[in-house]
């Protein structure tokens, strides 16, 4: 039975005439601009003002102090953060692109299992990754201690520390961003382009540098931006591996010491650096056209046929499997250890199941889990409403201010979580119209708001990608048959875009549960999330409980990744 689309109801006719007006789009986008003004622009403005408005007078003395050559702590922190972030981008790019090229271009023994395991580090949030690498390769780690005992050495032969320890952790936990985007790009490359270059006498290195790499540029730009921002916000890895100063650590110290004006100054400078990097990447990408105009077929894998090559491939595959799985196995092992018993031994001496029982039976242990689920779920409701509305407006509607709307939505994703947290502290530590005349700092609602601002781009981008691939004529056909805008959106557009919406929603939900950098600045004793609880347990030497929380996060992320791949047709990068 066909739905009755035509109607003679005057009220419905009036509504249809309103929705068909060319000004109706501004009725839809006005709430989006208002929300972004309230929770992105206004907090950013307040942070800047807190750094220059001191005791009622405008002064740039905090900026002068920051760049002072007499007290170089802030300059050292800025240099360390940029240095670590750039090195992280380079190392993640080399590992991720090389692995994508190897697994997409060559057929060898162990390739299929490596393709599955290559995404395993995505299940390790940065905080959990730091934990596992500390237990494995730190000065008191399992492997250095085992080598010391095995070879009867006076001290451990090696340990991860300093900047290179941070780079190792960042590379392992973040190369997947390059791997996923580069894999998708390599699948779409036309081999005839390389064959044409080779037939003209170009060597392999030249073909890679002048043909393949330029075609990967859009994918590399997106991954570079993501890795750079996450590295700039890194807090735990530099702290544990002995880096004395980074921008995130300086902001945290200024905040805890009550120097809010300096924290605001540091956050503003960190924001400027991040935005400049974003503009640099956009400029580099815009220098030339990277669209593949060829009509050739996609690339086929080259089989490794030599016996020696197969043995090498098998050996490297086994090593790769061990390296990729070891951090997760170590976390699982330590999650069964009795708190406080693992001191100088290579492995924990006592084991128990109590940590996992406590996660769901002990109210004190369960509370951080409940807090994280509750706060992330609340943020996701707002993210879905505004993210889907913004994506629909950007893709399907014509209005002035499109560039500004997308810029405001994506800006929080281009800023470290520390900056987002400080912006919210500056804006909502006092009553304002945007907080409904309430002080939000110190309340339950500030963390869901932070998660909303941070992760809104995820649903927006995943929904936009789905809508772009949809044929707009389907919606137009429904409207031509008399369907109202709301009816066609609800019964046609939304069901067709559901896969992209769900992918972004699941990713935003799990990111909210694992969010640490902004949470550490905003939580209270009543709103401790899982990530902060792990951090606190680790410093209380409750390694077993900390790792049990970590394993719970890993399982949740694996489930979300699996479901996301299923509902998006195995398009792993759709939400990213």
C-alpha positions as CSV (number, residue, x, y, z in Angstrom):
1,X,0.0,0.0,0.0
2,X,1.5,3.3,-1.1
3,X,1.8,6.1,1.5
4,X,-0.6,9.0,1.1
5,X,1.7,11.9,0.3
6,X,-0.9,14.4,-1.1
7,X,-3.0,16.3,1.4
8,X,-5.6,19.1,1.5
9,X,-4.9,20.1,5.1
10,X,-4.2,23.9,5.1
11,X,-1.7,23.6,7.9
12,X,0.3,21.0,6.1
13,X,0.2,23.1,2.9
14,X,1.5,26.1,4.9
15,X,4.3,23.9,6.3
16,X,5.2,22.6,2.9
17,X,5.4,26.2,1.5
18,X,7.7,27.2,4.3
19,X,10.0,24.2,3.9
20,X,10.2,24.8,0.1
21,X,11.2,28.4,0.6
22,X,14.9,29.2,-0.2
23,X,15.2,30.8,3.2
24,X,14.2,27.7,5.1
25,X,17.8,26.4,5.0
26,X,18.8,29.3,7.3
27,X,16.2,28.1,9.8
28,X,18.0,24.8,9.8
29,X,21.6,26.0,10.0
30,X,20.9,28.9,12.5
31,X,20.8,26.4,15.5
32,X,24.1,24.8,14.2
33,X,25.8,28.2,14.1
34,X,24.4,29.1,17.5
35,X,25.8,25.8,19.1
36,X,29.2,26.3,17.5
37,X,29.3,29.9,18.5
38,X,28.4,29.0,22.1
39,X,30.8,26.0,22.6
40,X,33.6,26.5,20.1
41,X,34.0,30.2,19.3
42,X,33.0,31.7,22.6
43,X,35.3,29.4,24.7
44,X,38.2,30.1,22.3
45,X,37.6,33.8,22.6
46,X,37.4,33.6,26.4
47,X,40.7,31.7,26.6
48,X,42.5,34.4,24.6
49,X,40.9,37.1,26.7
50,X,42.0,35.3,30.0
51,X,45.5,35.4,28.7
52,X,45.6,39.2,28.0
53,X,43.1,40.6,30.5
54,X,44.9,40.6,33.8
55,X,43.3,42.4,36.9
56,X,41.0,44.3,34.6
57,X,43.8,45.6,32.3
58,X,44.9,44.5,28.9
59,X,48.5,43.2,29.0
60,X,50.6,40.9,26.9
61,X,53.1,40.2,29.7
62,X,52.2,36.5,29.8
63,X,53.1,36.2,26.1
64,X,56.4,38.1,26.9
65,X,57.0,35.7,29.7
66,X,56.3,32.7,27.5
67,X,58.9,33.8,24.8
68,X,61.4,35.1,27.4
69,X,64.9,33.9,26.9
70,X,65.6,34.2,30.7
71,X,63.0,31.6,31.7
72,X,62.9,29.1,28.8
73,X,60.7,26.4,30.3
74,X,57.8,27.4,28.0
75,X,59.9,27.6,24.9
76,X,61.5,24.3,25.6
77,X,58.0,22.8,26.1
78,X,56.9,24.3,22.7
79,X,60.0,23.0,20.9
80,X,59.6,19.5,22.5
81,X,55.9,19.3,21.5
82,X,56.5,20.3,17.9
83,X,59.6,18.1,17.6
84,X,57.9,15.1,19.0
85,X,54.8,15.7,16.8
86,X,56.8,16.1,13.6
87,X,58.9,13.0,14.3
88,X,55.7,11.1,15.1
89,X,54.2,12.1,11.8
90,X,57.3,11.0,9.9
91,X,57.7,7.7,11.8
92,X,54.0,6.8,11.6
93,X,54.0,7.8,7.9
94,X,57.0,5.6,7.1
95,X,55.6,2.5,9.0
96,X,52.0,3.0,7.9
97,X,52.6,3.6,4.2
98,X,55.3,0.9,3.9
99,X,53.0,-1.6,5.6
100,X,50.1,-0.6,3.3
101,X,52.2,-0.9,0.2
102,X,53.6,-4.2,1.2
103,X,50.3,-5.8,2.1
104,X,48.4,-4.3,-0.9
105,X,51.0,-4.9,-3.6
106,X,52.5,-8.3,-2.7
107,X,51.2,-11.8,-2.1
108,X,53.4,-13.8,0.4
109,X,52.9,-16.3,3.2
110,X,51.4,-14.7,6.3
111,X,50.0,-11.7,4.4
112,X,46.3,-12.3,5.3
113,X,47.0,-12.7,9.1
114,X,49.2,-9.6,9.0
115,X,46.3,-7.6,7.3
116,X,44.1,-8.5,10.2
117,X,46.7,-7.8,12.9
118,X,47.8,-4.5,11.3
119,X,44.7,-2.9,12.8
120,X,45.3,-4.3,16.3
121,X,47.0,-1.1,17.6
122,X,43.7,0.7,17.0
123,X,42.4,-1.2,19.9
124,X,45.0,0.4,22.1
125,X,44.0,3.9,23.3
126,X,47.1,6.1,23.7
127,X,47.0,5.8,27.5
128,X,46.8,2.0,27.4
129,X,49.5,1.8,24.7
130,X,51.8,3.7,27.1
131,X,51.0,1.3,29.9
132,X,51.8,-1.8,27.8
133,X,55.0,-0.4,26.4
134,X,56.1,0.6,29.9
135,X,55.5,-3.0,31.2
136,X,57.3,-4.4,28.2
137,X,60.2,-2.2,27.4
138,X,60.6,0.3,30.3
139,X,63.5,0.2,32.7
140,X,61.6,-2.2,34.9
141,X,59.9,-3.9,31.9
142,X,59.6,-7.6,31.3
143,X,62.0,-7.8,28.3
144,X,64.9,-5.7,29.7
145,X,64.7,-7.6,33.1
146,X,64.6,-11.0,31.3
147,X,67.7,-10.1,29.2
148,X,69.5,-8.9,32.3
149,X,68.8,-12.2,34.1
150,X,69.5,-14.3,31.0
151,X,72.9,-12.8,30.3
152,X,73.8,-12.1,34.0
153,X,74.2,-8.3,33.4
154,X,74.7,-5.7,36.1
155,X,71.9,-3.5,34.6
156,X,69.3,-3.8,32.0
157,X,70.8,-3.7,28.4
158,X,68.2,-1.2,27.1
159,X,65.0,0.5,28.1
160,X,62.6,2.9,26.4
161,X,63.0,6.4,27.7
162,X,63.3,10.0,26.5
163,X,62.0,11.3,23.2
164,X,62.7,8.0,21.3
165,X,60.6,6.1,23.8
166,X,57.7,8.5,23.2
167,X,58.2,8.2,19.4
168,X,58.1,4.4,19.7
169,X,54.8,4.5,21.6
170,X,53.3,7.1,19.2
171,X,54.4,5.1,16.1
172,X,52.9,1.8,17.4
173,X,49.6,3.3,18.5
174,X,49.1,5.8,15.6
175,X,50.6,4.3,12.4
176,X,47.2,2.7,11.7
177,X,45.8,6.1,10.6
178,X,48.4,6.2,7.8
179,X,47.9,2.5,7.1
180,X,44.1,2.7,6.6
181,X,44.1,5.8,4.4
182,X,47.1,4.7,2.4
183,X,45.7,1.2,1.8
184,X,42.4,2.7,0.5
185,X,44.4,5.0,-1.8
186,X,46.7,2.2,-3.1
187,X,43.7,0.0,-3.9
188,X,42.5,2.7,-6.3
189,X,45.8,3.3,-8.0
190,X,46.0,2.4,-11.7
191,X,49.0,0.2,-12.5
192,X,49.0,1.5,-16.1
193,X,50.4,4.8,-14.8
194,X,53.4,3.1,-13.3
195,X,53.8,0.8,-16.4
196,X,53.8,3.9,-18.6
197,X,56.5,5.6,-16.5
198,X,58.6,2.4,-16.5
199,X,58.3,2.0,-20.3
200,X,59.7,5.5,-20.6
201,X,62.8,4.5,-18.7
202,X,61.9,5.6,-15.1
203,X,63.4,3.6,-12.3
204,X,61.5,2.2,-9.3
205,X,62.6,5.0,-7.0
206,X,61.6,7.7,-9.5
207,X,58.2,6.0,-10.1
208,X,57.6,5.9,-6.4
209,X,58.6,9.5,-5.9
210,X,56.9,11.1,-8.9
211,X,53.9,8.8,-9.5
212,X,52.8,6.8,-6.5
213,X,53.6,9.2,-3.7
214,X,51.8,12.3,-5.2
215,X,48.6,10.1,-5.7
216,X,48.8,9.3,-2.0
217,X,49.1,12.9,-1.0
218,X,45.4,13.5,0.1
219,X,45.5,10.4,2.3
220,X,48.8,11.4,3.8
221,X,47.7,14.9,4.5
222,X,44.6,13.7,6.4
223,X,46.7,11.2,8.4
224,X,49.5,13.7,9.1
225,X,47.0,16.2,10.6
226,X,45.4,13.6,12.8
227,X,48.7,12.2,14.1
228,X,50.2,15.7,14.6
229,X,47.2,16.8,16.8
230,X,47.2,13.6,18.9
231,X,50.9,13.9,19.4
232,X,50.7,17.6,20.4
233,X,48.1,16.6,23.0
234,X,50.2,13.7,24.3
235,X,50.6,13.8,28.1
236,X,51.2,10.4,29.6
237,X,53.9,9.2,27.2
238,X,56.2,12.2,27.8
239,X,55.5,12.1,31.5
240,X,56.4,8.4,31.9
241,X,59.4,8.4,29.5
242,X,61.1,11.3,31.2
243,X,60.4,14.3,29.0
244,X,60.5,17.1,31.4
245,X,58.5,19.6,29.5
246,X,55.8,19.6,26.8
247,X,53.0,22.0,26.1
248,X,50.3,19.7,27.5
249,X,52.4,19.2,30.7
250,X,53.0,23.0,31.1
251,X,49.2,23.7,30.7
252,X,48.4,21.0,33.3
253,X,50.9,22.4,35.7
254,X,49.7,26.0,35.2
255,X,46.1,24.9,35.7
256,X,46.9,22.9,38.9
257,X,49.0,25.7,40.3
258,X,46.2,28.2,39.9
259,X,47.9,30.2,37.2
260,X,44.9,30.2,34.9
261,X,46.0,33.3,32.9
262,X,49.3,31.5,31.9
263,X,47.4,28.3,31.1
264,X,45.2,30.3,28.8
265,X,48.2,31.9,27.1
266,X,49.9,28.5,26.6
267,X,46.6,27.1,25.2
268,X,46.3,30.0,22.8
269,X,49.8,29.5,21.5
270,X,49.3,25.7,21.2
271,X,46.1,26.5,19.2
272,X,47.9,28.8,16.8
273,X,50.6,26.2,16.2
274,X,48.0,23.5,15.5
275,X,46.0,25.7,13.2
276,X,49.1,26.8,11.3
277,X,50.0,23.1,10.8
278,X,46.4,22.6,9.4
279,X,46.8,25.5,7.0
280,X,50.2,24.3,5.9
281,X,48.8,20.8,5.1
282,X,45.8,22.3,3.2
283,X,48.2,24.6,1.3
284,X,50.4,21.7,0.3
285,X,47.5,19.6,-0.8
286,X,46.0,22.5,-2.8
287,X,49.2,23.1,-4.9
288,X,48.1,20.5,-7.5
289,X,45.3,18.2,-8.6
290,X,45.6,14.6,-7.3
291,X,42.6,13.2,-9.1
292,X,43.2,10.0,-11.0
293,X,41.9,10.6,-14.5
294,X,42.9,7.2,-15.8
295,X,40.3,4.5,-16.8
296,X,42.6,1.6,-16.0
297,X,42.0,-1.3,-13.6
298,X,43.1,-1.3,-10.0
299,X,46.3,-2.9,-9.0
300,X,46.9,-6.6,-8.5
301,X,49.2,-8.2,-6.0
302,X,52.6,-9.5,-7.1
303,X,53.3,-13.0,-5.8
304,X,56.7,-13.7,-4.1
305,X,57.9,-16.8,-5.9
306,X,61.5,-17.3,-4.8
307,X,62.1,-19.8,-2.0
308,X,64.4,-17.4,-0.2
309,X,61.8,-14.6,-0.5
310,X,59.2,-16.8,1.0
311,X,61.3,-17.8,3.9
312,X,62.1,-14.2,4.6
313,X,58.4,-13.3,4.3
314,X,57.5,-16.1,6.8
315,X,60.1,-15.0,9.3
316,X,59.2,-11.3,9.1
317,X,55.5,-12.3,9.3
318,X,56.1,-14.2,12.6
319,X,58.1,-11.4,14.0
320,X,55.4,-8.9,13.0
321,X,52.7,-11.0,14.6
322,X,54.6,-11.2,17.9
323,X,55.3,-7.4,17.9
324,X,51.7,-6.5,17.2
325,X,50.1,-8.9,19.7
326,X,52.7,-8.7,22.5
327,X,51.4,-5.4,24.1
328,X,47.8,-6.7,24.3
329,X,49.0,-10.1,25.7
330,X,51.0,-8.3,28.4
331,X,48.0,-6.2,29.4
332,X,45.9,-9.3,29.7
333,X,48.6,-11.1,31.7
334,X,49.1,-8.2,34.2
335,X,45.3,-7.7,34.5
336,X,45.3,-11.0,36.4
337,X,48.2,-10.0,38.8
338,X,47.6,-9.3,42.4
339,X,48.0,-5.5,43.1
340,X,51.2,-4.6,44.9
341,X,52.9,-8.0,44.5
342,X,54.9,-7.3,41.3
343,X,58.0,-5.4,42.3
344,X,61.4,-6.8,41.1
345,X,60.3,-10.0,39.5
346,X,60.3,-10.5,35.7
347,X,56.7,-11.6,35.7
348,X,54.0,-11.0,38.3
349,X,54.3,-13.7,41.1
350,X,50.6,-14.0,42.0
351,X,47.4,-14.0,40.0
352,X,43.7,-13.5,40.7
353,X,40.3,-13.1,39.0
354,X,39.1,-10.5,41.5
355,X,39.9,-7.5,39.3
356,X,37.4,-8.6,36.7
357,X,34.8,-9.5,39.3
358,X,35.3,-6.1,41.0
359,X,34.7,-4.3,37.7
360,X,31.1,-5.3,37.7
361,X,30.4,-6.1,41.4
362,X,32.3,-3.5,43.4
363,X,30.5,-0.2,43.3
364,X,33.7,1.8,43.8
365,X,35.4,0.0,40.9
366,X,32.3,0.1,38.7
367,X,31.6,3.8,39.1
368,X,34.3,5.0,36.6
369,X,32.9,2.6,34.0
370,X,29.4,3.9,34.6
371,X,30.5,7.5,34.5
372,X,32.3,7.0,31.2
373,X,29.4,5.1,29.6
374,X,26.9,7.7,30.9
375,X,28.8,10.8,29.9
376,X,29.8,9.4,26.5
377,X,26.2,8.3,25.7
378,X,24.9,11.8,26.6
379,X,27.5,13.5,24.4
380,X,26.7,11.1,21.5
381,X,23.0,12.1,21.5
382,X,23.9,15.7,20.8
383,X,26.7,14.7,18.4
384,X,24.2,12.6,16.3
385,X,21.6,15.4,16.2
386,X,23.9,18.2,15.3
387,X,26.4,16.1,13.3
388,X,23.7,14.7,11.0
389,X,22.0,18.1,10.6
390,X,25.3,19.8,9.7
391,X,26.3,17.0,7.2
392,X,22.9,17.2,5.5
393,X,23.0,21.0,5.3
394,X,26.6,21.0,3.9
395,X,25.9,18.3,1.3
396,X,22.3,18.8,0.2
397,X,21.6,22.5,0.7
398,X,22.8,25.8,-0.8
399,X,23.5,28.7,1.6
400,X,26.0,31.4,2.3
401,X,28.5,30.5,5.0
402,X,29.2,26.9,4.1
403,X,33.0,27.2,4.5
404,X,32.6,28.9,7.9
405,X,30.2,26.2,9.1
406,X,32.6,23.4,8.2
407,X,35.6,25.3,9.6
408,X,33.8,25.7,13.0
409,X,32.8,22.0,13.1
410,X,36.3,20.7,12.3
411,X,38.2,23.3,14.4
412,X,38.0,21.2,17.7
413,X,39.4,18.2,15.8
414,X,42.4,20.3,14.8
415,X,43.0,21.3,18.4
416,X,44.6,19.2,21.1
417,X,42.2,18.0,23.8
418,X,44.1,20.0,26.4
419,X,43.2,23.2,24.5
420,X,39.5,22.2,24.3
421,X,39.5,21.6,28.0
422,X,41.1,24.9,28.9
423,X,38.7,26.7,26.5
424,X,35.7,25.3,28.3
425,X,37.3,26.1,31.7
426,X,37.8,29.8,30.6
427,X,34.2,30.0,29.2
428,X,32.2,28.2,31.8
429,X,33.9,28.8,35.2
430,X,31.4,31.7,35.5
431,X,27.7,32.1,34.7
432,X,26.9,32.9,31.1
433,X,23.9,32.8,28.8
434,X,25.4,29.8,27.0
435,X,25.5,27.8,30.2
436,X,21.9,28.7,31.1
437,X,23.2,31.0,33.8
438,X,25.0,28.1,35.6
439,X,28.7,27.5,36.4
440,X,29.5,24.2,34.5
441,X,33.0,23.7,35.8
442,X,33.0,21.2,38.6
443,X,29.6,19.7,37.5
444,X,28.7,16.5,35.8
445,X,27.8,18.3,32.5
446,X,31.2,19.7,31.6
447,X,32.7,16.4,30.5
448,X,29.8,15.4,28.2
449,X,30.1,18.9,26.7
450,X,33.9,18.4,26.2
451,X,33.2,15.1,24.5
452,X,30.5,16.7,22.3
453,X,32.8,19.4,21.1
454,X,35.8,17.0,20.6
455,X,33.9,14.3,18.7
456,X,31.3,16.1,16.7
457,X,33.5,16.0,13.6
458,X,33.4,12.2,13.6
459,X,29.7,11.9,12.9
460,X,29.8,14.9,10.7
461,X,32.5,13.5,8.4
462,X,31.1,9.9,8.3
463,X,27.6,11.1,7.5
464,X,28.9,13.6,4.9
465,X,30.9,10.8,3.2
466,X,27.7,8.7,3.0
467,X,25.5,11.5,1.7
468,X,28.0,12.4,-1.0
469,X,27.8,8.9,-2.4
470,X,24.0,8.9,-2.4
471,X,22.0,9.8,-5.5
472,X,20.2,13.1,-4.7
473,X,17.5,12.3,-7.3
474,X,15.9,9.8,-4.9
475,X,15.1,12.5,-2.4
476,X,14.0,14.8,-5.2
477,X,11.6,12.1,-6.5
478,X,9.9,11.9,-3.0
479,X,9.6,15.7,-2.9
480,X,8.1,15.8,-6.4
481,X,5.5,13.2,-5.3
482,X,4.3,15.6,-2.6
483,X,6.4,14.5,0.4
484,X,7.3,17.1,2.9
485,X,11.0,17.9,3.6
486,X,10.7,16.2,7.0
487,X,9.0,13.1,5.5
488,X,11.5,12.7,2.8
489,X,14.4,13.2,5.2
490,X,12.9,10.7,7.8
491,X,11.8,8.0,5.3
492,X,14.4,8.4,2.5
493,X,17.6,10.2,3.5
494,X,18.0,8.9,7.0
495,X,17.6,5.2,6.3
496,X,20.0,5.4,3.3
497,X,22.7,7.3,5.4
498,X,22.2,5.1,8.4
499,X,25.4,3.1,7.9
500,X,27.6,6.2,7.9
501,X,25.7,7.7,10.9
502,X,26.2,4.5,12.9
503,X,29.9,4.2,12.0
504,X,30.6,7.8,13.2
505,X,28.3,7.3,16.3
506,X,30.0,4.2,17.5
507,X,33.5,5.7,17.0
508,X,32.4,8.9,18.8
509,X,31.0,6.8,21.7
510,X,34.2,4.7,22.1
511,X,36.4,7.8,21.8
512,X,34.4,9.5,24.5
513,X,34.9,6.5,26.8
514,X,38.6,6.5,26.3
515,X,39.1,10.3,26.3
516,X,41.9,11.2,28.7
517,X,43.6,14.5,27.8
518,X,40.6,16.7,28.2
519,X,39.2,14.6,31.1
520,X,42.3,15.0,33.3
521,X,41.7,18.7,33.4
522,X,37.9,18.7,33.9
523,X,37.0,15.7,36.1
524,X,35.9,15.9,39.7
525,X,35.9,13.2,42.4
526,X,32.3,12.3,41.5
527,X,32.9,12.2,37.7
528,X,36.1,10.2,37.4
529,X,36.0,8.4,33.9
530,X,37.8,5.1,33.1
531,X,40.8,6.8,31.5
532,X,41.6,9.0,34.6
533,X,40.9,6.0,36.9
534,X,43.5,4.0,34.9
535,X,46.0,6.8,35.3
536,X,45.4,7.1,39.1
537,X,45.5,3.3,39.6
538,X,48.8,3.1,37.7
539,X,50.4,5.7,40.0
540,X,49.0,3.9,43.1
541,X,50.8,0.7,41.8
542,X,47.5,-1.1,41.3
543,X,48.7,-2.5,38.0
544,X,46.3,-5.4,37.9
545,X,43.2,-3.2,38.3
546,X,44.6,-0.6,35.8
547,X,45.2,-3.3,33.2
548,X,41.7,-4.8,33.8
549,X,40.2,-1.4,33.0
550,X,42.5,-1.3,29.9
551,X,41.4,-4.8,28.7
552,X,37.8,-3.7,29.1
553,X,38.5,-0.7,26.8
554,X,40.3,-2.8,24.3
555,X,37.4,-5.3,24.1
556,X,34.9,-2.5,23.6
557,X,37.0,-0.9,20.8
558,X,37.4,-4.2,19.0
559,X,33.6,-4.7,19.1
560,X,33.1,-1.2,17.8
561,X,35.6,-1.6,15.0
562,X,34.1,-4.9,14.0
563,X,30.5,-3.6,13.9
564,X,31.7,-0.4,12.1
565,X,33.4,-2.5,9.4
566,X,30.3,-4.6,9.0
567,X,27.8,-1.8,8.7
568,X,30.0,0.3,6.3
569,X,30.8,-2.6,4.0
570,X,34.3,-3.2,5.4
571,X,35.3,0.4,4.7
572,X,37.5,0.8,7.7
573,X,38.3,4.4,7.2
574,X,34.7,5.7,6.6
575,X,34.3,7.3,9.9
576,X,37.9,8.7,9.9
